[in-house]
């Protein structure tokens, strides 16, 4: 069991939660699986729309520029030759689908292991609740400072909270998501995972 402190919005510890590591994939982080999940998410973000023109696609004459012998110059072909300025590419690039596949159960397990790694490294901040009377970025910045969050942060909320979303979306290095949409990519590319006690309990169920 791991003890996870629970804070209020002022940064004061109010209680501790007992978290069973076995619920997050057996208690030991599978680094190879996390690596595979990161490559999977990263590869699937590639558009693969790059395209360059071959020598048969660029504009220009196909006429030989000058005769083969007797000029003193190196022999050459047409103006669309790859070695000429404005010529086509010798090894042109074509659109490609970079998407990879990863089984659903592997993605779910990677998600749990990513959360476990954050808990073990002390990079999880759990709040008893987050409530703002009005949307204001200053309130979230003050909360970050009280909790010691000075790097990138993944703010996972349990459901929709318009005031919180409008308050946090303008802060740099902050990623907004919901507890139900947590994935290994978002968890690992942000230094701190911030959620409410209700959200953590929802994950434990």
mmCIF file of the C-alpha atoms, coordinates in Angstrom:
data_MODEL
# 
_entry.id   MODEL 
# 
loop_
_atom_site.group_PDB 
_atom_site.id 
_atom_site.type_symbol 
_atom_site.label_atom_id 
_atom_site.label_alt_id 
_atom_site.label_comp_id 
_atom_site.label_asym_id 
_atom_site.label_entity_id 
_atom_site.label_seq_id 
_atom_site.pdbx_PDB_ins_code 
_atom_site.Cartn_x 
_atom_site.Cartn_y 
_atom_site.Cartn_z 
_atom_site.occupancy 
_atom_site.B_iso_or_equiv 
_atom_site.pdbx_formal_charge 
_atom_site.auth_seq_id 
_atom_site.auth_comp_id 
_atom_site.auth_asym_id 
_atom_site.auth_atom_id 
_atom_site.pdbx_PDB_model_num 
ATOM 1   C CA . UNK A 1 1   ? 0.000   0.000  0.000   1.00 0.00 ? 1   UNK A CA 1 
ATOM 2   C CA . UNK A 1 2   ? 1.155   3.530  -0.821  1.00 0.00 ? 2   UNK A CA 1 
ATOM 3   C CA . UNK A 1 3   ? 0.095   6.573  1.148   1.00 0.00 ? 3   UNK A CA 1 
ATOM 4   C CA . UNK A 1 4   ? -0.958  9.427  -1.110  1.00 0.00 ? 4   UNK A CA 1 
ATOM 5   C CA . UNK A 1 5   ? -1.408  12.807 0.636   1.00 0.00 ? 5   UNK A CA 1 
ATOM 6   C CA . UNK A 1 6   ? -4.540  14.797 -0.071  1.00 0.00 ? 6   UNK A CA 1 
ATOM 7   C CA . UNK A 1 7   ? -4.288  18.606 -0.122  1.00 0.00 ? 7   UNK A CA 1 
ATOM 8   C CA . UNK A 1 8   ? -6.700  21.487 -0.162  1.00 0.00 ? 8   UNK A CA 1 
ATOM 9   C CA . UNK A 1 9   ? -6.442  24.371 -2.626  1.00 0.00 ? 9   UNK A CA 1 
ATOM 10  C CA . UNK A 1 10  ? -4.185  26.267 -0.209  1.00 0.00 ? 10  UNK A CA 1 
ATOM 11  C CA . UNK A 1 11  ? -1.569  23.486 -0.340  1.00 0.00 ? 11  UNK A CA 1 
ATOM 12  C CA . UNK A 1 12  ? -2.239  22.163 3.175   1.00 0.00 ? 12  UNK A CA 1 
ATOM 13  C CA . UNK A 1 13  ? -2.339  18.411 3.711   1.00 0.00 ? 13  UNK A CA 1 
ATOM 14  C CA . UNK A 1 14  ? -5.741  17.353 5.041   1.00 0.00 ? 14  UNK A CA 1 
ATOM 15  C CA . UNK A 1 15  ? -5.564  13.545 4.942   1.00 0.00 ? 15  UNK A CA 1 
ATOM 16  C CA . UNK A 1 16  ? -3.832  10.515 3.430   1.00 0.00 ? 16  UNK A CA 1 
ATOM 17  C CA . UNK A 1 17  ? -5.276  7.930  1.064   1.00 0.00 ? 17  UNK A CA 1 
ATOM 18  C CA . UNK A 1 18  ? -4.200  4.301  1.061   1.00 0.00 ? 18  UNK A CA 1 
ATOM 19  C CA . UNK A 1 19  ? -3.603  3.178  -2.511  1.00 0.00 ? 19  UNK A CA 1 
ATOM 20  C CA . UNK A 1 20  ? -3.124  -0.482 -3.403  1.00 0.00 ? 20  UNK A CA 1 
ATOM 21  C CA . UNK A 1 21  ? -0.390  -0.818 -6.042  1.00 0.00 ? 21  UNK A CA 1 
ATOM 22  C CA . UNK A 1 22  ? -1.916  -4.089 -7.242  1.00 0.00 ? 22  UNK A CA 1 
ATOM 23  C CA . UNK A 1 23  ? -4.829  -2.145 -8.748  1.00 0.00 ? 23  UNK A CA 1 
ATOM 24  C CA . UNK A 1 24  ? -2.376  -0.328 -11.026 1.00 0.00 ? 24  UNK A CA 1 
ATOM 25  C CA . UNK A 1 25  ? -0.910  -3.331 -12.790 1.00 0.00 ? 25  UNK A CA 1 
ATOM 26  C CA . UNK A 1 26  ? 0.683   -5.447 -10.078 1.00 0.00 ? 26  UNK A CA 1 
ATOM 27  C CA . UNK A 1 27  ? 2.753   -2.873 -8.223  1.00 0.00 ? 27  UNK A CA 1 
ATOM 28  C CA . UNK A 1 28  ? 5.762   -2.874 -10.563 1.00 0.00 ? 28  UNK A CA 1 
ATOM 29  C CA . UNK A 1 29  ? 6.097   -0.500 -13.509 1.00 0.00 ? 29  UNK A CA 1 
ATOM 30  C CA . UNK A 1 30  ? 6.644   -2.192 -16.866 1.00 0.00 ? 30  UNK A CA 1 
ATOM 31  C CA . UNK A 1 31  ? 9.020   0.251  -18.560 1.00 0.00 ? 31  UNK A CA 1 
ATOM 32  C CA . UNK A 1 32  ? 9.109   -1.701 -21.813 1.00 0.00 ? 32  UNK A CA 1 
ATOM 33  C CA . UNK A 1 33  ? 5.331   -1.453 -22.104 1.00 0.00 ? 33  UNK A CA 1 
ATOM 34  C CA . UNK A 1 34  ? 5.422   2.286  -21.373 1.00 0.00 ? 34  UNK A CA 1 
ATOM 35  C CA . UNK A 1 35  ? 8.053   2.739  -24.069 1.00 0.00 ? 35  UNK A CA 1 
ATOM 36  C CA . UNK A 1 36  ? 5.906   0.815  -26.549 1.00 0.00 ? 36  UNK A CA 1 
ATOM 37  C CA . UNK A 1 37  ? 2.851   2.913  -25.631 1.00 0.00 ? 37  UNK A CA 1 
ATOM 38  C CA . UNK A 1 38  ? 4.769   6.182  -26.081 1.00 0.00 ? 38  UNK A CA 1 
ATOM 39  C CA . UNK A 1 39  ? 5.990   5.113  -29.518 1.00 0.00 ? 39  UNK A CA 1 
ATOM 40  C CA . UNK A 1 40  ? 2.421   4.093  -30.413 1.00 0.00 ? 40  UNK A CA 1 
ATOM 41  C CA . UNK A 1 41  ? 0.878   7.435  -29.416 1.00 0.00 ? 41  UNK A CA 1 
ATOM 42  C CA . UNK A 1 42  ? 3.726   9.442  -30.946 1.00 0.00 ? 42  UNK A CA 1 
ATOM 43  C CA . UNK A 1 43  ? 3.645   7.578  -34.268 1.00 0.00 ? 43  UNK A CA 1 
ATOM 44  C CA . UNK A 1 44  ? -0.120  7.991  -34.570 1.00 0.00 ? 44  UNK A CA 1 
ATOM 45  C CA . UNK A 1 45  ? 0.262   11.762 -34.419 1.00 0.00 ? 45  UNK A CA 1 
ATOM 46  C CA . UNK A 1 46  ? 2.386   11.836 -37.582 1.00 0.00 ? 46  UNK A CA 1 
ATOM 47  C CA . UNK A 1 47  ? 0.479   13.126 -40.578 1.00 0.00 ? 47  UNK A CA 1 
ATOM 48  C CA . UNK A 1 48  ? 2.623   11.473 -43.215 1.00 0.00 ? 48  UNK A CA 1 
ATOM 49  C CA . UNK A 1 49  ? 1.524   13.979 -45.893 1.00 0.00 ? 49  UNK A CA 1 
ATOM 50  C CA . UNK A 1 50  ? 5.011   14.916 -47.129 1.00 0.00 ? 50  UNK A CA 1 
ATOM 51  C CA . UNK A 1 51  ? 5.523   14.753 -50.892 1.00 0.00 ? 51  UNK A CA 1 
ATOM 52  C CA . UNK A 1 52  ? 8.313   15.873 -53.208 1.00 0.00 ? 52  UNK A CA 1 
ATOM 53  C CA . UNK A 1 53  ? 8.438   15.884 -56.999 1.00 0.00 ? 53  UNK A CA 1 
ATOM 54  C CA . UNK A 1 54  ? 10.424  13.474 -59.117 1.00 0.00 ? 54  UNK A CA 1 
ATOM 55  C CA . UNK A 1 55  ? 12.329  14.594 -62.230 1.00 0.00 ? 55  UNK A CA 1 
ATOM 56  C CA . UNK A 1 56  ? 9.369   13.584 -64.377 1.00 0.00 ? 56  UNK A CA 1 
ATOM 57  C CA . UNK A 1 57  ? 7.025   15.899 -62.438 1.00 0.00 ? 57  UNK A CA 1 
ATOM 58  C CA . UNK A 1 58  ? 8.900   19.220 -62.328 1.00 0.00 ? 58  UNK A CA 1 
ATOM 59  C CA . UNK A 1 59  ? 8.562   21.845 -65.043 1.00 0.00 ? 59  UNK A CA 1 
ATOM 60  C CA . UNK A 1 60  ? 11.270  21.995 -67.666 1.00 0.00 ? 60  UNK A CA 1 
ATOM 61  C CA . UNK A 1 61  ? 12.358  20.731 -71.063 1.00 0.00 ? 61  UNK A CA 1 
ATOM 62  C CA . UNK A 1 62  ? 13.516  17.184 -71.687 1.00 0.00 ? 62  UNK A CA 1 
ATOM 63  C CA . UNK A 1 63  ? 15.992  18.404 -74.313 1.00 0.00 ? 63  UNK A CA 1 
ATOM 64  C CA . UNK A 1 64  ? 19.657  17.595 -73.734 1.00 0.00 ? 64  UNK A CA 1 
ATOM 65  C CA . UNK A 1 65  ? 21.299  20.870 -72.668 1.00 0.00 ? 65  UNK A CA 1 
ATOM 66  C CA . UNK A 1 66  ? 24.367  20.536 -74.939 1.00 0.00 ? 66  UNK A CA 1 
ATOM 67  C CA . UNK A 1 67  ? 26.047  17.836 -76.948 1.00 0.00 ? 67  UNK A CA 1 
ATOM 68  C CA . UNK A 1 68  ? 27.827  14.970 -75.270 1.00 0.00 ? 68  UNK A CA 1 
ATOM 69  C CA . UNK A 1 69  ? 31.357  15.655 -76.544 1.00 0.00 ? 69  UNK A CA 1 
ATOM 70  C CA . UNK A 1 70  ? 33.527  18.536 -77.641 1.00 0.00 ? 70  UNK A CA 1 
ATOM 71  C CA . UNK A 1 71  ? 32.379  21.310 -75.261 1.00 0.00 ? 71  UNK A CA 1 
ATOM 72  C CA . UNK A 1 72  ? 34.840  20.718 -72.424 1.00 0.00 ? 72  UNK A CA 1 
ATOM 73  C CA . UNK A 1 73  ? 31.973  20.527 -69.945 1.00 0.00 ? 73  UNK A CA 1 
ATOM 74  C CA . UNK A 1 74  ? 30.918  17.493 -68.002 1.00 0.00 ? 74  UNK A CA 1 
ATOM 75  C CA . UNK A 1 75  ? 28.308  15.466 -69.815 1.00 0.00 ? 75  UNK A CA 1 
ATOM 76  C CA . UNK A 1 76  ? 24.767  16.229 -68.719 1.00 0.00 ? 76  UNK A CA 1 
ATOM 77  C CA . UNK A 1 77  ? 21.200  15.490 -69.639 1.00 0.00 ? 77  UNK A CA 1 
ATOM 78  C CA . UNK A 1 78  ? 18.099  17.668 -69.301 1.00 0.00 ? 78  UNK A CA 1 
ATOM 79  C CA . UNK A 1 79  ? 17.406  20.629 -67.039 1.00 0.00 ? 79  UNK A CA 1 
ATOM 80  C CA . UNK A 1 80  ? 15.179  18.473 -64.823 1.00 0.00 ? 80  UNK A CA 1 
ATOM 81  C CA . UNK A 1 81  ? 18.131  16.359 -63.715 1.00 0.00 ? 81  UNK A CA 1 
ATOM 82  C CA . UNK A 1 82  ? 18.276  16.009 -59.889 1.00 0.00 ? 82  UNK A CA 1 
ATOM 83  C CA . UNK A 1 83  ? 21.711  17.676 -59.739 1.00 0.00 ? 83  UNK A CA 1 
ATOM 84  C CA . UNK A 1 84  ? 20.406  20.860 -61.400 1.00 0.00 ? 84  UNK A CA 1 
ATOM 85  C CA . UNK A 1 85  ? 18.856  23.762 -59.523 1.00 0.00 ? 85  UNK A CA 1 
ATOM 86  C CA . UNK A 1 86  ? 15.111  23.356 -59.760 1.00 0.00 ? 86  UNK A CA 1 
ATOM 87  C CA . UNK A 1 87  ? 15.407  19.731 -60.842 1.00 0.00 ? 87  UNK A CA 1 
ATOM 88  C CA . UNK A 1 88  ? 13.409  16.857 -59.408 1.00 0.00 ? 88  UNK A CA 1 
ATOM 89  C CA . UNK A 1 89  ? 14.346  14.832 -56.352 1.00 0.00 ? 89  UNK A CA 1 
ATOM 90  C CA . UNK A 1 90  ? 16.390  11.715 -56.948 1.00 0.00 ? 90  UNK A CA 1 
ATOM 91  C CA . UNK A 1 91  ? 14.734  9.900  -54.022 1.00 0.00 ? 91  UNK A CA 1 
ATOM 92  C CA . UNK A 1 92  ? 11.370  11.608 -53.782 1.00 0.00 ? 92  UNK A CA 1 
ATOM 93  C CA . UNK A 1 93  ? 9.163   11.319 -50.686 1.00 0.00 ? 93  UNK A CA 1 
ATOM 94  C CA . UNK A 1 94  ? 5.641   9.987  -50.901 1.00 0.00 ? 94  UNK A CA 1 
ATOM 95  C CA . UNK A 1 95  ? 2.683   10.080 -48.469 1.00 0.00 ? 95  UNK A CA 1 
ATOM 96  C CA . UNK A 1 96  ? 2.901   7.314  -45.895 1.00 0.00 ? 96  UNK A CA 1 
ATOM 97  C CA . UNK A 1 97  ? 0.675   6.032  -43.107 1.00 0.00 ? 97  UNK A CA 1 
ATOM 98  C CA . UNK A 1 98  ? 2.796   5.869  -39.941 1.00 0.00 ? 98  UNK A CA 1 
ATOM 99  C CA . UNK A 1 99  ? 0.010   4.586  -37.698 1.00 0.00 ? 99  UNK A CA 1 
ATOM 100 C CA . UNK A 1 100 ? 0.747   1.674  -35.396 1.00 0.00 ? 100 UNK A CA 1 
ATOM 101 C CA . UNK A 1 101 ? -1.563  -0.643 -33.502 1.00 0.00 ? 101 UNK A CA 1 
ATOM 102 C CA . UNK A 1 102 ? -1.545  -1.604 -29.842 1.00 0.00 ? 102 UNK A CA 1 
ATOM 103 C CA . UNK A 1 103 ? -4.087  -3.947 -28.256 1.00 0.00 ? 103 UNK A CA 1 
ATOM 104 C CA . UNK A 1 104 ? -6.740  -2.326 -26.097 1.00 0.00 ? 104 UNK A CA 1 
ATOM 105 C CA . UNK A 1 105 ? -5.690  -4.268 -22.997 1.00 0.00 ? 105 UNK A CA 1 
ATOM 106 C CA . UNK A 1 106 ? -2.074  -3.220 -23.515 1.00 0.00 ? 106 UNK A CA 1 
ATOM 107 C CA . UNK A 1 107 ? -3.146  0.451  -23.715 1.00 0.00 ? 107 UNK A CA 1 
ATOM 108 C CA . UNK A 1 108 ? -5.204  0.082  -20.541 1.00 0.00 ? 108 UNK A CA 1 
ATOM 109 C CA . UNK A 1 109 ? -2.311  -1.590 -18.709 1.00 0.00 ? 109 UNK A CA 1 
ATOM 110 C CA . UNK A 1 110 ? 0.114   1.098  -19.906 1.00 0.00 ? 110 UNK A CA 1 
ATOM 111 C CA . UNK A 1 111 ? -2.289  3.717  -18.572 1.00 0.00 ? 111 UNK A CA 1 
ATOM 112 C CA . UNK A 1 112 ? -2.314  2.085  -15.122 1.00 0.00 ? 112 UNK A CA 1 
ATOM 113 C CA . UNK A 1 113 ? 1.470   1.696  -15.080 1.00 0.00 ? 113 UNK A CA 1 
ATOM 114 C CA . UNK A 1 114 ? 1.919   5.356  -16.049 1.00 0.00 ? 114 UNK A CA 1 
ATOM 115 C CA . UNK A 1 115 ? -0.258  6.423  -13.117 1.00 0.00 ? 115 UNK A CA 1 
ATOM 116 C CA . UNK A 1 116 ? 1.646   4.077  -10.799 1.00 0.00 ? 116 UNK A CA 1 
ATOM 117 C CA . UNK A 1 117 ? 4.977   5.545  -11.916 1.00 0.00 ? 117 UNK A CA 1 
ATOM 118 C CA . UNK A 1 118 ? 3.709   9.046  -11.076 1.00 0.00 ? 118 UNK A CA 1 
ATOM 119 C CA . UNK A 1 119 ? 2.512   7.902  -7.647  1.00 0.00 ? 119 UNK A CA 1 
ATOM 120 C CA . UNK A 1 120 ? 5.812   6.161  -6.864  1.00 0.00 ? 120 UNK A CA 1 
ATOM 121 C CA . UNK A 1 121 ? 7.867   9.194  -7.945  1.00 0.00 ? 121 UNK A CA 1 
ATOM 122 C CA . UNK A 1 122 ? 5.725   11.606 -5.913  1.00 0.00 ? 122 UNK A CA 1 
ATOM 123 C CA . UNK A 1 123 ? 4.536   13.521 -8.965  1.00 0.00 ? 123 UNK A CA 1 
ATOM 124 C CA . UNK A 1 124 ? 0.816   13.160 -8.194  1.00 0.00 ? 124 UNK A CA 1 
ATOM 125 C CA . UNK A 1 125 ? -1.115  15.924 -6.432  1.00 0.00 ? 125 UNK A CA 1 
ATOM 126 C CA . UNK A 1 126 ? -4.531  14.981 -5.081  1.00 0.00 ? 126 UNK A CA 1 
ATOM 127 C CA . UNK A 1 127 ? -6.943  17.690 -3.975  1.00 0.00 ? 127 UNK A CA 1 
ATOM 128 C CA . UNK A 1 128 ? -9.957  17.179 -1.734  1.00 0.00 ? 128 UNK A CA 1 
ATOM 129 C CA . UNK A 1 129 ? -11.941 19.335 -4.160  1.00 0.00 ? 129 UNK A CA 1 
ATOM 130 C CA . UNK A 1 130 ? -11.476 22.134 -6.697  1.00 0.00 ? 130 UNK A CA 1 
ATOM 131 C CA . UNK A 1 131 ? -14.045 24.916 -6.628  1.00 0.00 ? 131 UNK A CA 1 
ATOM 132 C CA . UNK A 1 132 ? -13.881 28.415 -8.072  1.00 0.00 ? 132 UNK A CA 1 
ATOM 133 C CA . UNK A 1 133 ? -16.623 30.992 -7.680  1.00 0.00 ? 133 UNK A CA 1 
ATOM 134 C CA . UNK A 1 134 ? -15.726 32.516 -11.028 1.00 0.00 ? 134 UNK A CA 1 
ATOM 135 C CA . UNK A 1 135 ? -13.347 31.573 -13.853 1.00 0.00 ? 135 UNK A CA 1 
ATOM 136 C CA . UNK A 1 136 ? -10.021 33.309 -13.236 1.00 0.00 ? 136 UNK A CA 1 
ATOM 137 C CA . UNK A 1 137 ? -6.576  32.158 -14.321 1.00 0.00 ? 137 UNK A CA 1 
ATOM 138 C CA . UNK A 1 138 ? -4.983  33.737 -11.240 1.00 0.00 ? 138 UNK A CA 1 
ATOM 139 C CA . UNK A 1 139 ? -6.770  31.271 -8.957  1.00 0.00 ? 139 UNK A CA 1 
ATOM 140 C CA . UNK A 1 140 ? -5.258  28.254 -10.717 1.00 0.00 ? 140 UNK A CA 1 
ATOM 141 C CA . UNK A 1 141 ? -1.795  29.886 -10.776 1.00 0.00 ? 141 UNK A CA 1 
ATOM 142 C CA . UNK A 1 142 ? -2.010  30.461 -7.011  1.00 0.00 ? 142 UNK A CA 1 
ATOM 143 C CA . UNK A 1 143 ? -3.121  26.853 -6.494  1.00 0.00 ? 143 UNK A CA 1 
ATOM 144 C CA . UNK A 1 144 ? -0.155  25.595 -8.552  1.00 0.00 ? 144 UNK A CA 1 
ATOM 145 C CA . UNK A 1 145 ? 2.250   27.678 -6.469  1.00 0.00 ? 145 UNK A CA 1 
ATOM 146 C CA . UNK A 1 146 ? 0.762   26.382 -3.198  1.00 0.00 ? 146 UNK A CA 1 
ATOM 147 C CA . UNK A 1 147 ? 1.101   22.769 -4.388  1.00 0.00 ? 147 UNK A CA 1 
ATOM 148 C CA . UNK A 1 148 ? 4.680   23.255 -5.636  1.00 0.00 ? 148 UNK A CA 1 
ATOM 149 C CA . UNK A 1 149 ? 3.827   22.721 -9.311  1.00 0.00 ? 149 UNK A CA 1 
ATOM 150 C CA . UNK A 1 150 ? 6.368   24.653 -11.399 1.00 0.00 ? 150 UNK A CA 1 
ATOM 151 C CA . UNK A 1 151 ? 6.671   22.405 -14.460 1.00 0.00 ? 151 UNK A CA 1 
ATOM 152 C CA . UNK A 1 152 ? 4.183   20.940 -16.929 1.00 0.00 ? 152 UNK A CA 1 
ATOM 153 C CA . UNK A 1 153 ? 0.950   19.716 -15.388 1.00 0.00 ? 153 UNK A CA 1 
ATOM 154 C CA . UNK A 1 154 ? -1.821  17.354 -16.497 1.00 0.00 ? 154 UNK A CA 1 
ATOM 155 C CA . UNK A 1 155 ? -5.054  18.484 -14.876 1.00 0.00 ? 155 UNK A CA 1 
ATOM 156 C CA . UNK A 1 156 ? -7.540  15.601 -14.874 1.00 0.00 ? 156 UNK A CA 1 
ATOM 157 C CA . UNK A 1 157 ? -11.028 16.580 -13.775 1.00 0.00 ? 157 UNK A CA 1 
ATOM 158 C CA . UNK A 1 158 ? -13.863 14.209 -12.955 1.00 0.00 ? 158 UNK A CA 1 
ATOM 159 C CA . UNK A 1 159 ? -16.595 15.344 -15.334 1.00 0.00 ? 159 UNK A CA 1 
ATOM 160 C CA . UNK A 1 160 ? -17.117 18.824 -16.730 1.00 0.00 ? 160 UNK A CA 1 
ATOM 161 C CA . UNK A 1 161 ? -16.399 22.003 -14.765 1.00 0.00 ? 161 UNK A CA 1 
ATOM 162 C CA . UNK A 1 162 ? -16.684 25.085 -16.956 1.00 0.00 ? 162 UNK A CA 1 
ATOM 163 C CA . UNK A 1 163 ? -15.247 27.494 -14.369 1.00 0.00 ? 163 UNK A CA 1 
ATOM 164 C CA . UNK A 1 164 ? -12.156 25.308 -13.859 1.00 0.00 ? 164 UNK A CA 1 
ATOM 165 C CA . UNK A 1 165 ? -11.677 24.713 -17.585 1.00 0.00 ? 165 UNK A CA 1 
ATOM 166 C CA . UNK A 1 166 ? -11.833 28.410 -18.394 1.00 0.00 ? 166 UNK A CA 1 
ATOM 167 C CA . UNK A 1 167 ? -9.474  29.185 -15.502 1.00 0.00 ? 167 UNK A CA 1 
ATOM 168 C CA . UNK A 1 168 ? -6.794  26.647 -16.455 1.00 0.00 ? 168 UNK A CA 1 
ATOM 169 C CA . UNK A 1 169 ? -6.843  26.635 -20.259 1.00 0.00 ? 169 UNK A CA 1 
ATOM 170 C CA . UNK A 1 170 ? -4.828  29.858 -20.535 1.00 0.00 ? 170 UNK A CA 1 
ATOM 171 C CA . UNK A 1 171 ? -1.939  28.633 -18.371 1.00 0.00 ? 171 UNK A CA 1 
ATOM 172 C CA . UNK A 1 172 ? 1.197   27.569 -20.184 1.00 0.00 ? 172 UNK A CA 1 
ATOM 173 C CA . UNK A 1 173 ? 2.356   23.955 -19.906 1.00 0.00 ? 173 UNK A CA 1 
ATOM 174 C CA . UNK A 1 174 ? -1.084  22.843 -18.678 1.00 0.00 ? 174 UNK A CA 1 
ATOM 175 C CA . UNK A 1 175 ? -2.974  20.005 -20.346 1.00 0.00 ? 175 UNK A CA 1 
ATOM 176 C CA . UNK A 1 176 ? -6.665  19.603 -19.553 1.00 0.00 ? 176 UNK A CA 1 
ATOM 177 C CA . UNK A 1 177 ? -8.379  16.226 -19.669 1.00 0.00 ? 177 UNK A CA 1 
ATOM 178 C CA . UNK A 1 178 ? -10.901 14.105 -17.815 1.00 0.00 ? 178 UNK A CA 1 
ATOM 179 C CA . UNK A 1 179 ? -10.239 11.090 -15.612 1.00 0.00 ? 179 UNK A CA 1 
ATOM 180 C CA . UNK A 1 180 ? -12.048 8.815  -18.061 1.00 0.00 ? 180 UNK A CA 1 
ATOM 181 C CA . UNK A 1 181 ? -9.808  9.996  -20.937 1.00 0.00 ? 181 UNK A CA 1 
ATOM 182 C CA . UNK A 1 182 ? -6.439  9.595  -19.206 1.00 0.00 ? 182 UNK A CA 1 
ATOM 183 C CA . UNK A 1 183 ? -3.806  7.911  -21.358 1.00 0.00 ? 183 UNK A CA 1 
ATOM 184 C CA . UNK A 1 184 ? -0.142  7.018  -20.967 1.00 0.00 ? 184 UNK A CA 1 
ATOM 185 C CA . UNK A 1 185 ? 1.003   9.655  -23.490 1.00 0.00 ? 185 UNK A CA 1 
ATOM 186 C CA . UNK A 1 186 ? -0.525  12.615 -21.629 1.00 0.00 ? 186 UNK A CA 1 
ATOM 187 C CA . UNK A 1 187 ? 0.518   11.272 -18.223 1.00 0.00 ? 187 UNK A CA 1 
ATOM 188 C CA . UNK A 1 188 ? 4.170   10.696 -19.096 1.00 0.00 ? 188 UNK A CA 1 
ATOM 189 C CA . UNK A 1 189 ? 4.784   13.844 -21.138 1.00 0.00 ? 189 UNK A CA 1 
ATOM 190 C CA . UNK A 1 190 ? 3.707   16.054 -18.211 1.00 0.00 ? 190 UNK A CA 1 
ATOM 191 C CA . UNK A 1 191 ? 5.718   16.291 -15.020 1.00 0.00 ? 191 UNK A CA 1 
ATOM 192 C CA . UNK A 1 192 ? 2.811   16.435 -12.545 1.00 0.00 ? 192 UNK A CA 1 
ATOM 193 C CA . UNK A 1 193 ? -0.565  14.707 -12.522 1.00 0.00 ? 193 UNK A CA 1 
ATOM 194 C CA . UNK A 1 194 ? -3.190  16.770 -10.686 1.00 0.00 ? 194 UNK A CA 1 
ATOM 195 C CA . UNK A 1 195 ? -6.603  15.344 -9.848  1.00 0.00 ? 195 UNK A CA 1 
ATOM 196 C CA . UNK A 1 196 ? -9.248  15.379 -7.157  1.00 0.00 ? 196 UNK A CA 1 
ATOM 197 C CA . UNK A 1 197 ? -9.818  12.756 -4.492  1.00 0.00 ? 197 UNK A CA 1 
ATOM 198 C CA . UNK A 1 198 ? -13.053 11.817 -6.232  1.00 0.00 ? 198 UNK A CA 1 
ATOM 199 C CA . UNK A 1 199 ? -11.175 11.278 -9.506  1.00 0.00 ? 199 UNK A CA 1 
ATOM 200 C CA . UNK A 1 200 ? -8.547  9.035  -7.868  1.00 0.00 ? 200 UNK A CA 1 
ATOM 201 C CA . UNK A 1 201 ? -11.245 6.968  -6.195  1.00 0.00 ? 201 UNK A CA 1 
ATOM 202 C CA . UNK A 1 202 ? -12.960 6.595  -9.561  1.00 0.00 ? 202 UNK A CA 1 
ATOM 203 C CA . UNK A 1 203 ? -9.688  5.204  -10.981 1.00 0.00 ? 203 UNK A CA 1 
ATOM 204 C CA . UNK A 1 204 ? -9.317  2.785  -8.086  1.00 0.00 ? 204 UNK A CA 1 
ATOM 205 C CA . UNK A 1 205 ? -12.765 1.359  -8.786  1.00 0.00 ? 205 UNK A CA 1 
# 
